[in-house]
Amino acid sequence: MFGFREARRGEGGYTLVELLVAMTVLAIVFLPLSALLAAGGSGMVQAGRRTAAANLCREKMEEIKARGCSYYLDAVDAAPGGIYLEMENLGFFRRETKLQQLELTLEGEDAGVAMLKIDVQVKWQEGAAEQCVELSSYLAGR
């Protein structure tokens, strides 16, 4: 009547025990998988921040090299201890640039060549720890 069939023993449908076993197996598989996906997402965020910091270092390094050694020599000479420091707050990141004059004497030459040692650090806070990317280079006067 009403289009329903009577359930007979051994026919279709799942028992409550079968459903509980299936759900337990799925939970055992998906919980570690979801933790793995969360860790992967966190790793991607960290890698993205490290890449952004490296790009900020490279950008500053290229800016200094484009201006040339002679542009910065007076600032370095006037700085206390002969070390010029520049600090920039870039939102999430802090960039610290340190320029120091070095004198390079070439073999067979009486006069030395003015050089700058360039150190650029980009720092940021990640959790309880401070992270840092640093690039160093040298720039000679022409």
HELIX and SHEET records of a PDB file:
HELIX    1   1 LEU A   16  ARG A   67  1                                  52    
HELIX    2   2 CYS A   69  ALA A   78  1                                  10    
HELIX    3   3 PRO A   80  GLY A   82  5                                   3    
SHEET    1   A 4 ILE A  83  LEU A  90  0                                        
SHEET    2   A 4 PHE A  93  LEU A 104 -1                                        
SHEET    3   A 4 VAL A 113  GLU A 126 -1                                        
SHEET    4   A 4 ALA A 129  ALA A 140 -1                                        
END                                                                             
